[in-house]
Amino acid sequence: KHGVRIEVLLNATTRRDEQGHVIGVVGIGQDITGRIAQEREYSKLIDTANAPIFGVDTKGSVNVWNQCARKLVGYNTDEVMDKNLVEEFITTDYQASVQAVLDRALHGEETENFEFPLITKGGARIEVLLNATTRRD
């Protein structure tokens, strides 16, 4: 109306007559502009935090890697995304325990102050203190 762009979530379904023939489409739109703005603000907050923040999906693949993690560990985001965090960046002697912490977080059980080593891009071992929480959409 005023030349302002809005983001819309559109759900569409077919419209049928009494015989089941498609006669059109019905669409329902929902303004999600505010939600998208909140998601961007949340992503910016995570990316610029002064603590290393990383996230993994349900398969253990990295899907969040903020600026502080990049500086601390030396890997750019594109080098870690979709890679298995435990298998590729955790020392062998800690892989089982770190995986257990992540598995518990994925099931809603938070862990605080769990210390474990990460391997930097340069091959150095650094100790990290982890607080693991479940991320929900």
CORZI-V117116 format. One record per residue. RES is the residue in three letters. SS is DSSP state (H for helix, E for strand, - for the rest). Layout:
res:RES ss:SS
res:RES ss:SS
This chain:
res:LYS ss:-
res:HIS ss:-
res:GLY ss:-
res:VAL ss:-
res:ARG ss:-
res:ILE ss:-
res:GLU ss:-
res:VAL ss:E
res:LEU ss:E
res:LEU ss:E
res:ASN ss:E
res:ALA ss:E
res:THR ss:E
res:THR ss:E
res:ARG ss:E
res:ARG ss:E
res:ASP ss:-
res:GLU ss:-
res:GLN ss:-
res:GLY ss:-
res:HIS ss:-
res:VAL ss:E
res:ILE ss:E
res:GLY ss:E
res:VAL ss:E
res:VAL ss:E
res:GLY ss:E
res:ILE ss:E
res:GLY ss:E
res:GLN ss:E
res:ASP ss:E
res:ILE ss:-
res:THR ss:H
res:GLY ss:H
res:ARG ss:H
res:ILE ss:H
res:ALA ss:H
res:GLN ss:H
res:GLU ss:H
res:ARG ss:H
res:GLU ss:H
res:TYR ss:H
res:SER ss:H
res:LYS ss:H
res:LEU ss:H
res:ILE ss:H
res:ASP ss:H
res:THR ss:H
res:ALA ss:-
res:ASN ss:-
res:ALA ss:-
res:PRO ss:-
res:ILE ss:-
res:PHE ss:E
res:GLY ss:E
res:VAL ss:E
res:ASP ss:-
res:THR ss:-
res:LYS ss:-
res:GLY ss:-
res:SER ss:E
res:VAL ss:E
res:ASN ss:E
res:VAL ss:E
res:TRP ss:E
res:ASN ss:-
res:GLN ss:H
res:CYS ss:H
res:ALA ss:H
res:ARG ss:H
res:LYS ss:H
res:LEU ss:H
res:VAL ss:H
res:GLY ss:-
res:TYR ss:-
res:ASN ss:-
res:THR ss:H
res:ASP ss:H
res:GLU ss:H
res:VAL ss:H
res:MET ss:-
res:ASP ss:-
res:LYS ss:-
res:ASN ss:E
res:LEU ss:H
res:VAL ss:H
res:GLU ss:H
res:GLU ss:H
res:PHE ss:H
res:ILE ss:E
res:THR ss:-
res:THR ss:H
res:ASP ss:H
res:TYR ss:H
res:GLN ss:H
res:ALA ss:H
res:SER ss:H
res:VAL ss:H
res:GLN ss:H
res:ALA ss:H
res:VAL ss:H
res:LEU ss:H
res:ASP ss:H
res:ARG ss:H
res:ALA ss:H
res:LEU ss:H
res:HIS ss:-
res:GLY ss:-
res:GLU ss:-
res:GLU ss:-
res:THR ss:E
res:GLU ss:E
res:ASN ss:E
res:PHE ss:E
res:GLU ss:E
res:PHE ss:E
res:PRO ss:E
res:LEU ss:E
res:ILE ss:E
res:THR ss:-
res:LYS ss:-
res:GLY ss:-
res:GLY ss:-
res:ALA ss:-
res:ARG ss:E
res:ILE ss:E
res:GLU ss:E
res:VAL ss:E
res:LEU ss:E
res:LEU ss:E
res:ASN ss:E
res:ALA ss:E
res:THR ss:-
res:THR ss:-
res:ARG ss:-
res:ARG ss:-
res:ASP ss:-
